[in-house]
Amino acid sequence: MHKSVVSILKCESYDPAGLAARLEKLLDQLGGMSAFVKPGERVLIKPNLLKAASPERAVTTHPALVEAVVREVQKAGGVVTIGDSPGIGKIQKIFDETGMTGVAERTGARLIELKESVEAKTADGSTFQTLELSKEVLDADKVINLPKVKTHAQMYVTLGVKNCFGCVVGKRKPQWHFKAGVKREYFAGLILDIYRTINPVLTIADGITAMEGNGPGSGKPRDLGLLFASADALAMDRVIVDVLGLKALEVPLFSVAKARGITGTELSELELRGAELAELKVQGFEPAKTIDMMFGPPFMRRYFKNAVTAKPDVDHDRCTLCNDCVNVCPTDVMSVKDKKIDIYYRDCIHCFCCQEVCPEGAITPKQGWLLKLLEGRS
């Protein structure tokens, strides 16, 4: 049986010289960058640029790693473009605060916002037959995926496969959240469709400093000192979940992939290079506060939706009324009333886009009252 190879390496800091050397060794375990990029190829590098945030907050892929990868691609003869499409915020501010502007200036790489959508056909067995994805991504000869290791309230973690959701252009992201509904497995199927359609040739995960807790936008930085790389992002994600000490069974992406017969969801299907999992295990990593978005049989969901589902809860003391949540909401259920954020829960689809973009960490998932009561009696 063919086994997907995942390369793992310890890397304690973002010091440019040390990081460049560790990255080169990480890639050597996979055959080097030349195994993925040929001279003259147009390479789109896709970091996680969720929103405008300084690198120290661990919200986005660190610019030092992005720069090191750019230089490796350039050494292999590739022509580099760095691109992403955040769901909200002014793109130049995002590029500046995340350090991407400096990376482009120092390396000569092109820096773009992904903003033109085209229709793309998906593989057989996908949740959706067609998707709307970035033309710039689909036109590239190769895509290199650079996720940040973070928790995620809806999907448990956001790693290599989830990072490809950024190839859905801008404000179309909430629309796809709406299409995918509130069921986590259905949204996981969408993400898997996007990943397989884009088919990044290489994924390198920034786990030097990760995010734990209230991810993906308002959690706490956690120093892990680790880099991961693989041609198979699903396999890499499976390894990272194990290293973090999280439960793979709780990650909907893996169950959906396994149901489709896609390999890479079991450690026995993988080959690790660079370190043994036992020596890398992270102690006490704080997961996201995840709660089942839907609970119980269909009739119960229909009549008791708001009693048994998790819903976004606003901490009004922390909220600054920036309106980012209002602007990103795909169903327009959020508004400002009496100088507070108000949510019309009846039409809320529980996608938690509001939580992702909140710059103050003022939005968290809250259990429905009935589910909370049932759990308290169990």
C-alpha positions in Angstrom: 0.0 0.0 0.0 1.3 3.5 -0.9 1.8 5.6 2.2 1.7 9.4 2.3 4.9 10.9 3.6 4.8 13.5 6.3 8.0 15.4 7.2 8.3 16.8 10.8 11.0 18.9 12.3 11.7 20.9 15.4 12.2 24.6 14.8 12.2 26.8 17.9 12.0 30.3 16.5 11.4 32.5 13.4 15.0 33.7 13.3 15.5 34.0 9.5 18.8 32.2 9.2 17.9 29.3 11.5 14.4 29.0 10.0 15.8 28.8 6.4 18.2 26.0 7.4 15.4 24.1 9.2 13.0 24.5 6.3 15.6 23.2 3.8 16.1 20.1 6.0 12.3 19.7 6.3 11.9 19.7 2.6 15.0 17.5 2.0 13.1 14.7 3.8 10.6 15.0 0.9 13.1 15.3 -1.9 13.7 19.0 -1.7 11.7 21.9 -3.3 12.9 20.8 -6.7 10.7 17.7 -6.3 7.7 20.0 -6.4 8.7 23.0 -8.5 10.4 23.1 -11.9 12.2 26.1 -13.5 9.8 28.6 -15.0 6.7 27.3 -13.3 4.2 29.9 -11.9 3.8 29.1 -8.2 1.0 30.5 -6.1 1.8 30.5 -2.4 -1.3 30.5 -0.2 -0.7 31.5 3.5 -3.4 31.9 6.1 -4.2 35.7 6.1 -7.5 35.5 8.1 -7.4 39.2 9.0 -5.2 42.1 9.9 -3.1 41.0 12.9 0.5 41.2 13.9 2.5 37.9 13.5 2.9 37.7 17.3 -0.8 37.0 17.7 -0.5 33.7 15.8 -3.6 34.5 13.7 -1.8 34.2 10.4 1.1 32.4 8.8 4.3 34.0 10.0 6.0 36.2 7.4 9.4 34.7 8.2 8.2 31.3 7.1 6.4 32.7 4.0 9.7 34.4 3.0 11.7 31.3 3.6 9.4 29.3 1.4 9.4 32.0 -1.3 13.2 31.8 -1.4 13.2 28.0 -1.7 10.7 28.2 -4.6 12.9 30.9 -6.3 16.0 28.7 -5.8 14.1 25.9 -7.6 13.4 28.3 -10.5 9.8 29.1 -9.8 8.1 32.4 -10.3 6.3 33.3 -7.1 2.9 35.0 -6.4 1.7 35.2 -2.8 -2.1 35.4 -2.5 -5.1 35.1 -0.3 -8.6 36.4 0.0 -9.7 37.4 3.5 -13.4 37.4 4.1 -13.4 41.0 5.5 -11.0 43.9 5.9 -9.0 46.2 3.7 -6.5 44.1 1.9 -3.5 46.5 2.1 -3.9 46.8 5.8 -4.0 43.0 6.1 -0.8 42.7 3.9 0.9 45.4 6.0 0.0 44.1 9.5 0.7 40.4 8.7 4.1 41.3 7.3 3.3 40.1 3.7 4.1 43.5 2.2 7.7 43.3 3.6 8.1 39.7 2.3 7.1 40.9 -1.2 9.5 43.8 -1.1 12.5 41.8 0.1 12.0 38.8 -2.3 10.4 40.4 -5.4 7.5 38.1 -5.2 4.2 39.3 -6.5 1.6 40.0 -3.8 -2.1 39.8 -4.8 -5.6 39.6 -3.4 -7.5 36.7 -4.8 -10.6 38.4 -6.2 -11.8 36.9 -9.5 -14.0 33.8 -9.2 -14.5 31.1 -11.9 -16.5 27.9 -11.9 -14.5 24.7 -11.3 -15.7 21.1 -11.7 -15.0 18.8 -8.7 -13.9 15.2 -8.7 -16.4 12.3 -8.6 -17.9 11.6 -5.2 -17.7 15.3 -4.1 -20.4 17.0 -2.0 -20.7 19.7 -4.7 -20.4 19.1 -8.5 -19.0 22.6 -9.1 -17.4 25.3 -7.0 -16.6 29.0 -7.4 -12.8 29.4 -6.8 -10.1 31.9 -7.3 -9.1 32.2 -11.0 -5.5 33.2 -9.9 -5.2 29.9 -7.9 -6.6 27.7 -10.7 -4.4 29.4 -13.3 -1.2 28.8 -11.4 1.1 25.9 -12.5 1.5 24.9 -8.9 0.0 25.8 -5.5 1.9 25.7 -2.3 -0.3 25.8 0.8 1.0 27.5 4.0 -1.5 27.1 6.9 -1.1 28.1 10.5 -1.7 25.5 13.2 -4.9 26.8 14.9 -8.0 25.6 16.6 -11.4 26.2 15.0 -14.8 26.4 16.8 -16.7 24.7 14.0 -14.2 22.3 12.4 -12.1 21.7 15.6 -8.9 22.6 13.9 -7.9 24.6 10.9 -4.8 23.2 9.2 -3.8 22.3 5.6 -7.1 21.2 4.1 -9.1 23.9 5.8 -6.7 26.6 4.7 -7.8 26.0 1.1 -11.1 27.5 1.9 -9.3 30.8 1.5 -9.3 30.1 -2.2 -13.0 31.0 -2.2 -13.0 34.6 -3.1 -13.7 37.2 -0.4 -17.3 37.7 0.6 -18.3 34.5 -1.2 -17.0 32.6 1.8 -20.1 33.4 3.9 -22.3 32.4 1.0 -20.7 29.0 0.8 -21.1 28.7 4.6 -24.8 29.3 3.9 -24.9 26.7 1.1 -23.1 24.1 3.3 -25.6 24.5 6.1 -25.1 24.1 9.8 -24.0 20.4 9.7 -20.3 20.2 10.4 -19.9 17.1 8.2 -21.5 18.8 5.3 -19.1 21.8 5.6 -16.2 19.4 6.0 -17.3 17.9 2.7 -17.2 21.3 1.1 -13.7 22.0 2.4 -12.5 18.6 1.2 -14.0 19.3 -2.3 -12.1 22.6 -2.4 -8.8 21.0 -1.4 -9.0 18.2 -3.9 -10.0 20.7 -6.7 -7.1 23.0 -6.0 -4.7 20.1 -5.3 -1.8 21.9 -3.8 1.5 20.2 -4.7 3.0 20.9 -1.2 1.6 21.9 2.2 3.9 23.3 4.9 2.3 24.0 8.3 3.5 26.8 10.6 3.5 25.2 14.0 6.4 27.2 15.5 3.9 29.3 17.3 0.3 27.9 17.1 -3.0 29.1 18.3 -5.0 27.3 21.0 -8.3 28.1 22.7 -10.8 30.4 21.0 -9.5 30.0 17.4 -9.2 30.7 14.6 -9.0 34.4 15.2 -9.0 35.2 19.0 -7.2 32.3 20.6 -3.9 32.3 22.6 -0.4 31.9 21.0 1.2 28.7 22.0 4.9 27.9 21.3 5.2 24.4 19.8 8.5 24.8 17.9 7.4 22.5 15.1 7.2 22.5 11.3 5.2 20.0 9.2 5.3 19.3 5.5 3.7 16.9 3.0 2.4 16.5 -0.5 -0.8 15.2 1.2 -2.4 17.9 3.4 -5.0 15.5 4.8 -2.2 13.1 6.0 -0.3 16.0 7.5 -3.4 17.3 9.3 -3.9 13.8 10.8 -0.4 13.8 12.2 -0.8 17.3 13.6 -4.0 16.4 15.4 -2.2 13.5 17.0 0.8 15.7 18.1 -1.6 18.2 19.7 -3.2 15.4 21.7 -6.6 16.1 20.2 -9.2 13.4 19.3 -9.1 12.5 15.6 -12.7 11.2 15.9 -13.9 14.7 16.7 -12.5 16.1 13.5 -15.3 15.9 10.9 -12.9 16.2 8.0 -11.4 12.8 8.8 -14.7 11.0 9.0 -15.9 12.5 5.8 -12.7 11.6 4.0 -12.8 8.1 5.3 -16.4 7.6 4.2 -15.3 8.6 0.7 -12.5 6.1 0.7 -9.8 8.7 0.8 -6.6 7.5 2.5 -4.6 9.6 5.0 -7.0 9.6 7.9 -5.2 6.7 9.8 -1.7 6.9 11.2 -1.1 3.4 9.9 -1.5 4.8 6.3 1.3 7.3 6.8 5.1 7.4 6.8 6.7 9.9 9.1 10.2 11.3 8.5 12.3 13.5 10.8 10.9 12.6 14.2 8.8 10.1 16.1 5.3 11.2 17.2 6.0 10.1 20.8 8.8 12.6 21.2 6.7 15.5 19.8 3.5 15.1 21.8 2.2 18.5 23.1 0.9 18.5 26.7 -2.1 20.5 27.7 -3.0 22.0 24.3 -6.3 23.8 24.8 -8.9 22.9 22.1 -11.5 25.3 20.8 -14.8 25.4 22.6 -16.6 23.2 20.1 -20.2 22.2 20.5 -22.3 20.1 18.0 -24.0 22.6 15.7 -27.0 20.3 15.4 -28.2 17.7 17.7 -30.9 14.9 17.6 -33.2 13.6 14.9 -34.5 15.8 12.1 -37.9 16.5 13.8 -36.1 17.7 16.9 -33.8 19.9 15.0 -36.8 21.5 13.2 -38.8 22.3 16.3 -36.1 22.9 18.9 -33.3 24.3 16.8 -32.3 27.2 19.1 -32.7 25.0 22.2 -30.2 22.3 21.1 -27.7 24.0 18.8 -24.7 26.1 19.6 -25.1 29.7 18.9 -22.8 32.8 18.8 -22.8 34.7 22.1 -21.6 38.3 22.2 -19.6 39.6 25.2 -20.9 43.2 25.1 -18.2 44.4 27.5 -15.4 43.3 25.1 -17.3 44.3 21.9 -16.2 47.6 20.3 -19.0 47.8 17.7 -16.5 47.6 14.8 -19.3 46.0 12.8 -17.1 43.3 11.3 -19.5 40.6 12.4 -22.5 42.5 11.0 -20.7 42.9 7.6 -19.6 39.2 7.3 -22.9 37.5 8.3 -24.2 35.5 5.3 -27.8 35.7 6.5 -27.8 39.3 7.7 -29.1 38.3 11.2 -26.7 40.6 13.1 -27.3 44.3 13.6 -26.6 47.1 16.1 -29.5 47.9 18.4 -29.3 50.2 21.4 -25.5 50.3 20.9 -25.2 46.6 21.2 -24.8 43.7 18.7 -28.2 42.0 18.3 -28.6 38.6 16.7 -31.9 37.3 15.2 -31.2 33.6 16.2 -34.2 32.3 14.3 -32.4 32.7 11.0 -28.9 32.1 12.2 -27.2 29.2 10.4 -24.5 28.8 13.1 -21.6 29.2 10.7 -19.6 31.3 13.2 -18.1 33.5 10.6 -18.8 36.3 13.1 -16.5 34.6 15.6 -13.7 34.2 13.0 -13.5 37.9 12.1 -14.1 39.4 15.6 -10.9 41.3 16.4 -11.7 41.5 20.1 -12.5 37.8 20.8 -15.9 38.9 21.9 -17.9 36.1 20.3 -17.9 32.5 21.5 -20.1 29.5 21.0 -22.8 29.0 23.6 -24.9 25.8 24.2 -28.6 25.8 23.6 -30.5 25.8 26.8 -32.1 22.3 26.3 -28.8 20.6 25.4 -27.2 22.2 28.5 -30.0 21.0 30.7 -29.7 17.4 29.3 -26.0 17.4 29.8 -26.4 18.6 33.3 -28.6 15.7 34.1 -26.4 13.0 32.5 
